[in-house]
Amino acid sequence: MGVGHGGSIEINEGFQRALDLIGEGKCVFLTGRAGTGKSTLLNHLVDSDNIPQVVLAPTGVAALNVNGQTIHRFFGFPPSVTPEQVESGQLSPRRNSSVIKAVQRIIIDEVSMVRADLMDCLETSLRMHGPNPGQPFGGVQMVFVGDPYQLPPIVEDEEAEFFATHYQTPFFFSSHALGSLEFETVEL
């Protein structure tokens, strides 16, 4: 996959499979090494779909690269957010509450950098404030984009024990939230 002559997109089998699954409303983890077309597919989704969607990323630089917001900013999370804080109702997404109630798809770029606990916070907030409260991820279609071999999540030394006792790994796919979500993996 890539950009062909004249700027048109060459759609290969993996790219088409991802488009089909996303078009059917399925949750998808889109992965592949650098240069395989993940960003091209993300941009294609943003440019071509007219459904209410947002693009998020774990860091400010990653968010700028995809014209999105950080996960923390979008949900109104402080830097050291915990799933318990979100579940207690201490943190409500006041700034984007109407967007969260209406969103149908969330695309998370550089998802390999998202820690399991942050994914649980995000899911809890969506389950509480999303368009379909009580459903996993608030009923929102999730599209995860990233290469887990490229950029791992950062876990400070003092957090290592927490992760060792609460999660299999610090990666997003070890979150408790993803245990309740059916998603397809597409490798480009």
Secondary structure, DSSP 4 states (H G I P E B T S, - for coil): -EE-GGGPEE--HHHHHHHHHHHTT-EEEEE-STTSSHHHHHHHHHHH--S-EEEEESSHHHHHHTT-EEHHHHHT--TT--HHHHHHTS----TTHHHHHH--EEEETTGGGSBHHHHHHHHHHHHHHSSSTTSGGGG-EEEEE--TTT-PPP--GGGHHHHHHH-SSSBGGGSSGGGG--EEEEE-
